[in-house]
Amino acid sequence: MSDIRRRDPRKEWIARNRLHPRHLEVLAELGRSDGQGAASEWMGPHGLMRRNPHAVGFIGPNGVKRIDRSGVQQGQGSGGPQASTAASKPRVEIEAPAFLVAVVPDMAGGRLTGHDRDLLGLARRLADADPATPGAVLAVVFGEHKEDAFGEAGVDRLLHLAEPEVEGFAPEARLGALVAVEQAWTPRHWLLPDSKLGGADLGRRLAARLGERPATGVWQLEADAEAPSGWRCTARGAAGTLDFQRAMPRLILALAECAEPVSETHHAAQALALPEALPAQLARIEDLGQVAVDPAGVALSEAEFILSAGNGVRDWEGFHHAAEVLGATEGASRVAVDDGFMARHRQVGATGTWVTARVYVAVGISGAIQHLQGIQACDKVVAINMDPGCDMIKRADLAVIGDSTKVLEALVALVEQAREEKRNAA
Ligand SMILES: Cc1cc2nc3c(=O)[nH]c(=O)nc-3n(C[C@H](O)[C@H](O)[C@H](O)COP(=O)(O)OP(=O)(O)OC[C@H]3O[C@@H](n4cnc5c(N)ncnc54)[C@H](O)[C@@H]3O)c2cc1C
């Protein structure tokens, strides 16, 4: 068969015309006939690669087109977005690690936080520094959790301790477990988040128990041949007013954004067990459980869950009621504040408060750059908006396209129904 490329101008025209009813079909056909798997990219008649940006992405469950801006096409295959992402990344197995880098993530809410993922990224840098003698990243996780992406976050070995004595606020039992890890495997590095969610406290206790001076407030690591560990770290001190450098010690308490989280590889997260049962601890601390606080009294900068209102909120009574039912702290866009619907101290954004919530729900907020700046450290963003093309929807991890009043009403009804069912079941 001749390998002369035959052109079909009509099909090429349909391929360029995305409003044509046969557009996707023809694109796929052209992709196949050129031996390309993806219709978003094919070789043109002159041998140049052609890209069709409209064929990038996939249609989500609500009929809205989603584009994965990380560059990894999601939503295909039977395993759902996460499975396809994991499958498309190279899998890394470290059979016989030369050393261990132990990480103790906060796991707030039973999942890896953004801070935890940064820390695992830092651990990977330490473990992978010398490709000839790779180390393994060991995550020590306490209590029940809901996380299923340890491998994607860079974990090679996972020690999950779910004994009742390490649940809740149990620094003595957790410290005992970390000492057992130290005795069993003597990690080359210990990394904990320098966070108020528990890492800062546990890390300092561990340092005291091991009799080692930790580096706290670390936000940067650099290779340094002259330092005994081969690394120099930059840490924030003097109440955040000074940065100072020192040779990196074995125990590090690092700040958020200390490293890029792992995104390119998928690791084994192989389960490990301690060789012996956890040692009994003399418990001087009794955990009486969490105390309910009024979310309205929580400062925006410290709130974990924020329901934020913008110019798209029509029913303000309904918005306040939803915040109360959901137990969320209220935030607002500048327009909502300028229009007098919300107090000035509730404004989120460049000229308001920079928030670090684990969940940020933006109700009728368009996503102006000044607002997005204020929410860049949030873990999960949910957008409720009428406009599927607005910037907040592009930023969001989950988007609901619809009228804010109706969506909030439906949400409140669902939560109240779930609570009712729970009460009846009890
Ligand atoms: C120097 C400077 C500093 C600024 N600092 C800040 C800041 O710190 N924080 C801040 O927020 N802004 C700030 N702004 C203002 C910012 O540029 C935007 O004007 C503002 O964020 C827009 O607020 P909004 O999204 O609530 O309103 P709009 O831009 O009007 O958006 C309203 C959104 O609601 C949606 N909508 C409408 N009706 C409904 C409905 N019924 N249901 C659901 N959705 C609906 C619309 O589709 C739209 O997306 C600053 C501006 C300047 C110039």
Ligand as a Chemical Component Dictionary entry (heavy atoms), coordinates in Angstrom:
data_LIG
# 
_chem_comp.id                   LIG 
_chem_comp.type                 NON-POLYMER 
_chem_comp.pdbx_formal_charge   0 
_chem_comp.three_letter_code    LIG 
# 
loop_
_chem_comp_atom.comp_id 
_chem_comp_atom.atom_id 
_chem_comp_atom.alt_atom_id 
_chem_comp_atom.type_symbol 
_chem_comp_atom.charge 
_chem_comp_atom.model_Cartn_x 
_chem_comp_atom.model_Cartn_y 
_chem_comp_atom.model_Cartn_z 
_chem_comp_atom.pdbx_ordinal 
LIG C1  C1  C 0 -7.590  47.077 44.498 1  
LIG C2  C2  C 0 -8.706  46.085 44.580 2  
LIG C3  C3  C 0 -8.733  45.193 45.634 3  
LIG C4  C4  C 0 -9.766  44.262 45.718 4  
LIG N1  N1  N 0 -9.758  43.374 46.758 5  
LIG C5  C5  C 0 -10.743 42.446 46.825 6  
LIG C6  C6  C 0 -10.766 41.485 47.878 7  
LIG O1  O1  O 0 -9.914  41.483 48.774 8  
LIG N2  N2  N 0 -11.751 40.566 47.887 9  
LIG C7  C7  C 0 -12.733 40.532 46.915 10 
LIG O2  O2  O 0 -13.598 39.663 46.990 11 
LIG N3  N3  N 0 -12.720 41.432 45.937 12 
LIG C8  C8  C 0 -11.771 42.380 45.866 13 
LIG N4  N4  N 0 -11.813 43.313 44.870 14 
LIG C9  C9  C 0 -12.982 43.341 43.991 15 
LIG C10 C10 C 0 -12.921 42.302 42.897 16 
LIG O3  O3  O 0 -12.200 42.813 41.799 17 
LIG C11 C11 C 0 -14.326 41.903 42.428 18 
LIG O4  O4  O 0 -15.004 43.071 42.022 19 
LIG C12 C12 C 0 -15.166 41.201 43.473 20 
LIG O5  O5  O 0 -14.421 40.148 44.047 21 
LIG C13 C13 C 0 -16.403 40.644 42.824 22 
LIG O6  O6  O 0 -17.253 40.147 43.804 23 
LIG P1  P1  P 0 -18.338 39.045 43.437 24 
LIG O7  O7  O 0 -17.660 37.900 42.802 25 
LIG O8  O8  O 0 -19.134 38.799 44.655 26 
LIG O9  O9  O 0 -19.295 39.819 42.410 27 
LIG P2  P2  P 0 -19.477 39.662 40.864 28 
LIG O10 O10 O 0 -18.202 39.837 40.161 29 
LIG O11 O11 O 0 -20.606 40.577 40.521 30 
LIG O12 O12 O 0 -19.934 38.161 40.667 31 
LIG C14 C14 C 0 -21.174 37.656 41.033 32 
LIG C15 C15 C 0 -21.213 36.193 40.632 33 
LIG O13 O13 O 0 -22.432 35.643 41.080 34 
LIG C16 C16 C 0 -22.983 34.837 40.044 35 
LIG N5  N5  N 0 -24.440 34.874 40.221 36 
LIG C17 C17 C 0 -25.325 35.848 39.917 37 
LIG N6  N6  N 0 -26.561 35.489 40.287 38 
LIG C18 C18 C 0 -26.457 34.276 40.854 39 
LIG C19 C19 C 0 -27.396 33.380 41.451 40 
LIG N7  N7  N 0 -28.687 33.693 41.560 41 
LIG N8  N8  N 0 -26.939 32.201 41.912 42 
LIG C20 C20 C 0 -25.631 31.859 41.833 43 
LIG N9  N9  N 0 -24.707 32.666 41.286 44 
LIG C21 C21 C 0 -25.116 33.856 40.805 45 
LIG C22 C22 C 0 -22.528 35.467 38.760 46 
LIG O14 O14 O 0 -22.515 34.494 37.727 47 
LIG C23 C23 C 0 -21.135 35.958 39.138 48 
LIG O15 O15 O 0 -20.189 34.945 38.867 49 
LIG C24 C24 C 0 -10.779 44.217 44.744 50 
LIG C25 C25 C 0 -10.733 45.130 43.682 51 
LIG C26 C26 C 0 -9.722  46.045 43.597 52 
LIG C27 C27 C 0 -9.682  46.978 42.430 53 
# 
loop_
_chem_comp_bond.comp_id 
_chem_comp_bond.atom_id_1 
_chem_comp_bond.atom_id_2 
_chem_comp_bond.value_order 
_chem_comp_bond.pdbx_ordinal 
LIG C1  C2  SING 1  
LIG C2  C3  SING 2  
LIG C2  C26 DOUB 3  
LIG C3  C4  DOUB 4  
LIG C4  N1  SING 5  
LIG C4  C24 SING 6  
LIG N1  C5  DOUB 7  
LIG C5  C6  SING 8  
LIG C5  C8  SING 9  
LIG C6  O1  DOUB 10 
LIG C6  N2  SING 11 
LIG N2  C7  SING 12 
LIG C7  O2  DOUB 13 
LIG C7  N3  SING 14 
LIG N3  C8  DOUB 15 
LIG C8  N4  SING 16 
LIG N4  C9  SING 17 
LIG N4  C24 SING 18 
LIG C9  C10 SING 19 
LIG C10 O3  SING 20 
LIG C10 C11 SING 21 
LIG C11 O4  SING 22 
LIG C11 C12 SING 23 
LIG C12 O5  SING 24 
LIG C12 C13 SING 25 
LIG C13 O6  SING 26 
LIG O6  P1  SING 27 
LIG P1  O7  DOUB 28 
LIG P1  O8  SING 29 
LIG P1  O9  SING 30 
LIG O9  P2  SING 31 
LIG P2  O10 DOUB 32 
LIG P2  O11 SING 33 
LIG P2  O12 SING 34 
LIG O12 C14 SING 35 
LIG C14 C15 SING 36 
LIG C15 O13 SING 37 
LIG C15 C23 SING 38 
LIG O13 C16 SING 39 
LIG C16 N5  SING 40 
LIG C16 C22 SING 41 
LIG N5  C17 SING 42 
LIG N5  C21 SING 43 
LIG C17 N6  DOUB 44 
LIG N6  C18 SING 45 
LIG C18 C19 SING 46 
LIG C18 C21 DOUB 47 
LIG C19 N7  SING 48 
LIG C19 N8  DOUB 49 
LIG N8  C20 SING 50 
LIG C20 N9  DOUB 51 
LIG N9  C21 SING 52 
LIG C22 O14 SING 53 
LIG C22 C23 SING 54 
LIG C23 O15 SING 55 
LIG C24 C25 DOUB 56 
LIG C25 C26 SING 57 
LIG C26 C27 SING 58 
# 
